[in-house]
């Protein structure tokens, strides 16, 4: 993953695209903005593939120039292992970095307010947005929303209605990523990895449903709520280009990746974590996304007699 920092309140694309809208009589050749943006993207891709860029932890500054226009940007490589890192937290105030059971108890709700509001806003005006949940929002917007939710500011709804939809989607992902333990819990993580690897369909079904029943109620209800939302997003795939697999790729590691202590206990090398763990995390979420609707009441009613030592 390459972090790119253009001007604080804009993206490189936002800088380049307006250049393509200049008056026909302008001295600057047509399509300058689009061509400049193409050069920037090409440069970024080359940097991502450059082994020297991958090995260094320093910021690298570069300048792209075309027809008198300069775009200066800084970037550095952050390994996927670090970007998905879940850090322990003893925080009790706010919502980010706080256990989901603490938040729902404090709010007297079944699903955290931040999850409900972000989902509602995405379904209201972002469900047909191309690349929703895949395209990153502006980091400063996401941090602003994080601060507002943490402070329980009375202007949350007004701010949400005015905010770029990709920033709202990014805030939802950040919330789950900053949970002190994954939504599907550290305790059950090894069992999810084993269950998704089962080859017998009936055994896999029984195991995967049993694992859901084993989740704490706030985690299970929130997961089912998010699951149905992602299915509705995928229904708009012809427009938004986000298939169930794409959504599983985005959210799988976010919902399953164990805390730092747990992940060290399972696999040690970064290559193993990416090739084995992350692919399995994606498959776990994809399994549930492709499953017929799962009801909380039905899960609790149809308890199967498996060993609880999972």
C-alpha positions, 0 to 999 in steps of 0.5 A: 500500500502506498500512502499519497499525501497531496494538499490536505483538503484535496486529492491528486485527481481533484487537482488534475481533473479541473484542468481538462475543463479550461476554455477552448481558447486556452493556450494549454493543450486540450485534455491536459488534466486527464493526461497529467492524472494518467502520468501521476497514476502511472508514476504511483504504480511504478513506485509501488512495484519498485523494490527499493520503494518497498524497502524504505520507510522514508517519504519519497517526494516527486514532481510531475510536470506537463504544459506548465502545470506541476503536481508535487506529491509525497509517498511512502510504502506501508506494508499491508500487515501494518495498515491492517494492524489492530492495536489494543485499547483500554479506552472507555469514552467515545466509540472508536477503539472501545469494545462494542459491548461497552458502546451498545450498553452505554447507548442502550442499542443493539447496533452502535449508533455510528454503524447505523448512521453510516449505513443509513447514509450510504444506502440513502445516497451512496449505494450506486456510487462506483467503488463504494467502500473500495475507493478511499475518502479524504483522510481529513474528512474521515478524521473529522467524522471520527472526532464528531462521533467520539464526542457525540456532537449534536451536529453529527447528522448535519455533518453526515448529510454534507460529507462526501459519501466515500468519507462516510464509508471510510469512517465505517471501515475505520470504526471496525478496524479500530475495535480493540478486537475484531467483530468476529472475536479473537477467541473464535478466529482459529475456529473460523479459519478451520471452518472455512477450510472444511470440504464437506458442505453440510459440515461447513454449514453446521460449523459456520452457523455454530460459530455465529451462535457463539458470538456475543449478542452485540457482535452477532447482531451488528454483524448480521446488520452489516451483512444485510447492508453489504448484500444490498450494496452488491445488488447494485453491482451493475452500477457500483461495480461492487460484487459480493467478492469485492465487498468481502475483500474490503471487509473480510480482514477488517472484521476478522483480523485478530489483535496484535497478540493473537496474530503473532500466535498464529503466523509469523511472516508477513508473506504468510499473513497475506497469502494465508490469513487474509485470503481465508478472512475474505472467504469467511465473509464471502461465505456469509454474504452468499448464504441465504438471509440469516436471522438472529432469532432463528440462529438462537432458536436452532441451537445445535449440539456442538462442542463449545471448545472452539 
